Amino acid sequence: MFDLYTIIFLALAIFIFARLRSVLGSRTGRERPPYDPFSAPDAAKTGNARDKVVTLPGRPVPPPAREGEPAPAAAERWAGIAEPGSALAAGLDAIAAQEREFDAGHFLSGAKAAYEMIVTAFAEGDRKLLKNLLAKDVFEGFSAAISERESRGEKMETRFVAIEKADITAAELKGRTVQITVKFISQLVSVTRNRAGEVVDGSPDRVTDVTDIWTFAREVGSRDPNWKLVATEAA
């Protein structure tokens, strides 16, 4: 036999089920259809073909560019790096079309860091570091110069004072290879000593102005995000 508490709980459960069914389980005919974010408002459906174009809120339509005038995005994209309509801007556009995440400002920051690392590694004779940053033929040239210096028993000391300027001077896409040339203007202290510690080149107390033109490259779509130095030139 059911006790009093069991009967009470059963009655309460039946009451709750009936209330839920009356609210959730019935349709009145006034329900809204499921929301479709791609459907146009009813007002647009009743107009002509031109009325069917719906402007999304918060995204104003920009005025059309004047004839011969570059679009605002194109004009501002390489601001401070390349003049609109220049060969350099066209080269950067070609690169950005293949590498959507390419950022010229970010690239220049990395190029300056690489420039300082390479110059310092060359002075210290750090072939392991240089091998990771240089193309094969460039590395062989740097390594040969280090070997020649070592054969004479000389040691080189280089200290950066500042990188005053770093400008992209050329950019192009050759097949699947991106190449960007940067002109560096820097100040550094460089001295070379012989086995006896005597200065044979440079000065430990003189700041020297140096201008280098370096070209960096990487393969489009490569998993390795690092650029490698493929050519050097002293201006």
TACORPE-V521634 format. One record per residue. N is the residue number from 1. RES is the residue in one letter. PSI is psi in radians with two decimals (* if undefined). OMEGA is omega in whole degrees, 0 to 359 (none if undefined). Layout:
((N/RES/PSI/OMEGA) (N/RES/PSI/OMEGA))
//
This chain:
((1/M/2.58/178) (2/F/2.37/174) (3/D/3.05/186) (4/L/-0.71/182) (5/Y/-0.66/179) (6/T/-0.76/180) (7/I/-0.73/180) (8/I/-0.80/181) (9/F/-0.67/178) (10/L/-0.76/180) (11/A/-0.70/180) (12/L/-0.70/180) (13/A/-0.74/179) (14/I/-0.70/180) (15/F/-0.79/181) (16/I/-0.75/180) (17/F/-0.75/181) (18/A/-0.68/180) (19/R/-0.75/179) (20/L/-0.70/180) (21/R/-0.63/182) (22/S/-0.50/182) (23/V/-0.79/188) (24/L/-0.39/189) (25/G/0.10/182) (26/S/2.76/179) (27/R/2.37/183) (28/T/-0.20/183) (29/G/-0.08/180) (30/R/0.11/182) (31/E/2.55/174) (32/R/2.55/177) (33/P/2.80/178) (34/P/2.45/183) (35/Y/2.22/177) (36/D/1.86/184) (37/P/-0.27/183) (38/F/-0.10/181) (39/S/2.56/179) (40/A/2.72/177) (41/P/2.76/181) (42/D/-0.62/181) (43/A/-0.62/181) (44/A/-0.50/183) (45/K/-0.44/184) (46/T/-0.11/182) (47/G/-2.97/178) (48/N/-3.08/184) (49/A/-0.64/181) (50/R/-0.53/181) (51/D/-0.21/184) (52/K/-0.10/177) (53/V/2.03/183) (54/V/2.13/179) (55/T/2.20/179) (56/L/2.43/180) (57/P/2.56/177) (58/G/0.02/180) (59/R/1.35/182) (60/P/2.54/180) (61/V/2.14/182) (62/P/2.63/178) (63/P/2.58/180) (64/P/2.50/180) (65/A/2.54/178) (66/R/2.70/181) (67/E/2.25/179) (68/G/-0.10/180) (69/E/2.25/180) (70/P/2.59/177) (71/A/2.59/183) (72/P/-0.72/182) (73/A/-0.72/181) (74/A/-0.65/182) (75/A/-0.55/185) (76/E/-0.24/187) (77/R/-0.77/183) (78/W/0.55/180) (79/A/2.27/180) (80/G/-0.06/182) (81/I/-0.79/182) (82/A/2.50/177) (83/E/2.41/177) (84/P/2.36/179) (85/G/-0.06/181) (86/S/2.89/177) (87/A/-0.61/179) (88/L/-0.77/179) (89/A/-0.71/179) (90/A/-0.71/178) (91/G/-0.72/179) (92/L/-0.64/177) (93/D/-0.73/180) (94/A/-0.68/179) (95/I/-0.80/181) (96/A/-0.50/178) (97/A/-0.50/179) (98/Q/-0.57/180) (99/E/1.57/187) (100/R/-0.43/181) (101/E/0.07/182) (102/F/2.30/178) (103/D/2.03/185) (104/A/-0.67/179) (105/G/-0.75/178) (106/H/-0.68/178) (107/F/-0.78/181) (108/L/-0.67/178) (109/S/-0.76/178) (110/G/-0.64/180) (111/A/-0.70/179) (112/K/-0.72/178) (113/A/-0.74/180) (114/A/-0.69/179) (115/Y/-0.84/180) (116/E/-0.72/180) (117/M/-0.74/183) (118/I/-0.78/180) (119/V/-0.75/180) (120/T/-0.73/179) (121/A/-0.65/178) (122/F/-0.75/179) (123/A/-0.64/182) (124/E/-0.11/181) (125/G/0.51/183) (126/D/1.48/183) (127/R/-0.58/182) (128/K/-0.79/179) (129/L/-0.73/181) (130/L/-0.64/182) (131/K/-0.53/180) (132/N/-0.30/185) (133/L/-0.23/185) (134/L/2.61/171) (135/A/2.81/187) (136/K/-0.86/183) (137/D/-0.61/177) (138/V/-0.72/178) (139/F/-0.74/180) (140/E/-0.67/177) (141/G/-0.76/178) (142/F/-0.75/182) (143/S/-0.68/179) (144/A/-0.71/179) (145/A/-0.67/178) (146/I/-0.75/180) (147/S/-0.71/178) (148/E/-0.72/178) (149/R/-0.74/180) (150/E/-0.63/180) (151/S/-0.46/178) (152/R/-0.08/180) (153/G/0.42/182) (154/E/2.65/176) (155/K/2.47/184) (156/M/2.40/178) (157/E/2.24/180) (158/T/2.31/178) (159/R/2.20/179) (160/F/2.33/172) (161/V/-0.82/179) (162/A/2.64/167) (163/I/1.78/187) (164/E/-0.58/185) (165/K/2.55/175) (166/A/1.95/183) (167/D/2.40/173) (168/I/2.15/182) (169/T/-0.33/179) (170/A/2.58/178) (171/A/2.31/180) (172/E/2.79/178) (173/L/1.98/180) (174/K/1.75/184) (175/G/-2.04/178) (176/R/0.20/182) (177/T/2.23/176) (178/V/2.30/178) (179/Q/2.26/179) (180/I/2.24/180) (181/T/2.33/182) (182/V/2.37/175) (183/K/2.04/180) (184/F/2.34/171) (185/I/2.01/186) (186/S/2.91/174) (187/Q/2.24/179) (188/L/2.82/175) (189/V/2.13/183) (190/S/2.35/180) (191/V/2.48/176) (192/T/2.29/181) (193/R/2.64/177) (194/N/-3.02/183) (195/R/-0.56/182) (196/A/-0.04/180) (197/G/0.13/180) (198/E/2.51/180) (199/V/2.15/178) (200/V/-0.24/178) (201/D/2.51/180) (202/G/-2.90/181) (203/S/2.40/179) (204/P/-0.16/185) (205/D/-0.01/184) (206/R/2.29/177) (207/V/2.22/183) (208/T/2.36/175) (209/D/2.23/183) (210/V/2.36/175) (211/T/2.13/180) (212/D/2.54/175) (213/I/1.95/185) (214/W/2.54/178) (215/T/2.22/179) (216/F/2.65/181) (217/A/2.72/172) (218/R/2.77/180) (219/E/2.39/178) (220/V/2.31/178) (221/G/0.09/180) (222/S/2.50/176) (223/R/-0.39/179) (224/D/1.98/183) (225/P/-0.15/185) (226/N/2.50/174) (227/W/2.66/178) (228/K/2.54/179) (229/L/2.14/184) (230/V/-0.21/179) (231/A/2.53/177) (232/T/2.61/178) (233/E/2.35/177) (234/A/2.16/182) (235/A/*/none))
//
